[in-house]
């Protein structure tokens, strides 16, 4: 049986997971694919609606496809992170993410959210001490009619 964690240890995990989610939004919004991929385990399972990605190689294709045809400007705002710490190396979490996105370079108009989604995550702390996303499932809650599906999903 695992030893009980102190409040300070639990707080350190929560802060690390907040930093992980903040880094995800930042790197995604700035098309920084390499540091974005470092936020995931090698065997990541990532879903968004009908799109399924298994492992970093497939996920890299998804992230690179976002700007393959034209420049893409996006801002992802997350809030309401709820964390369930299972152990010193495993946790689960949920948060709400609101996305503004359009093809093109800023400034862009109008500023209308294209998506509000729930992120449902499984986190894992590696041997190097870093927390990473092992699973991320994006559940669409509110969708702008012009948002026809996850970017990178081939219909």
Secondary structure, 3 states (H helix, E strand, C coil): CCCCCCHHHHHHHHHHHHHHHHHHHHHHHCCCHHHHHCCEEEEEEEEECCEEEEHHHHHHHHHHHCCCCCCEEEEEEEEEEEEEECCCCEEEEEEEEEEEEEECCCCCCCCCCCEEEEEEEEEEECCCCCEEEEEEEEEEEEECCCCCCCCCCCC
